[in-house]
């Protein structure tokens, strides 16, 4: 089972066309930039006000539908098969939160 660390997010790609005319730079031709968040790491470590390290809370949550940069994501399906149906295995991506462009409101 995969448990994302820091600011990593596990996303199941959704292969369906986007409604509207959103064009994401460098990935406009990539298939599968839309996905559902499966798991979220605890957040990125950043320097706090007093110089100590604190975690920045993630901006996405499990179940969110997001647009993400799949070009550089690591395909994680082969390690996530224990508790995921087999047809998901090629649709699972592990990305940093910075690679998520936006949330999609349903």
N, C-alpha and C positions, 0 to 999 in steps of 0.2 A: 504494500500500500504506500502511496506517495503522500507525504505531508510537506507542503511547501514551507520553506524557511524565509525569514526576512520579508522582502517585498515581492516574493514570487506568487503567482496565481496559476491555478490549474483550470484550463478552459476546455470545454467540449465544443468543437467547431460545429456550426449549424450551416449546412449547405443549402441555403435558400436565398433567392435574390432579395436585395435590400429594396425597400420602398423608398421612393424619392430619388434625389440625384446627389447623393453624397459621394465625393471622390476623395479618397485618402491618398496622400502623396506616396509614390513608390510602390504602393500595393494595390492600386486601382485594378490591375489585371489579375491579382492573386485571387484564387478561389478560397472561400472560407475565412473571411476576415470578421465574420459575425460569430459569436459564440455565447455559451451559458457558463457562468462561473461555477465550478464544482467545489473548489477548495481555495482558501486564501491564507497566506502566511500571516504571522503576527504583526508584521510591519517592519519598515526600514529603521535601522538605528541612525539617529541624527544627534548632533550636539545640542544640548538643552541650553536654557537661559543662563544657568549657573556654571556652564562648562562641562557638566556631566552628560553622559549619553542617555537618551530616552528613545522610546519607540514612537514613530509617527504612525498613527492609526491608518489602516488601509481605507481607501475611498470606495472600494467595491466590496460587495458581500456575496455570499453564496446565493445563487439563483438569479443574479443580475444578468441581463443580456447586454453584451458589450461589443464594440468594434475594436479589433486588435490587429497588431502587425504580426502576421503569421510567417513573414519572410525569414525571420531569425529565430523563431521559437524552436525549442527542442521537442520533437515528437515523443511523448511520454507514454503512449498507449501500451507498449509491451511491458511496462512496469506497473500498470494500473489495472491489470486484468482480474485480479482477485475478486474485487467487488463491483466490477463494471461489466455489463453485457458485451459480448464479443464484437458486435457491430460498431461499438464505440472505439475500438482499439486504434484505428487510424485517424481518429478525429480528436485526439486529446493533445493539447499543447501546454507546455509550461513556459510562461512568459513573466517578465518583470512587470510590475504595475505601470512603469513608464511606457511600456509598449501597448497599453490600452488607451485608445484615442478618446472614447466616450462611452457612456451608458446609453442604451436605447430604451426609451419609455414605450411600454406596450399600450 
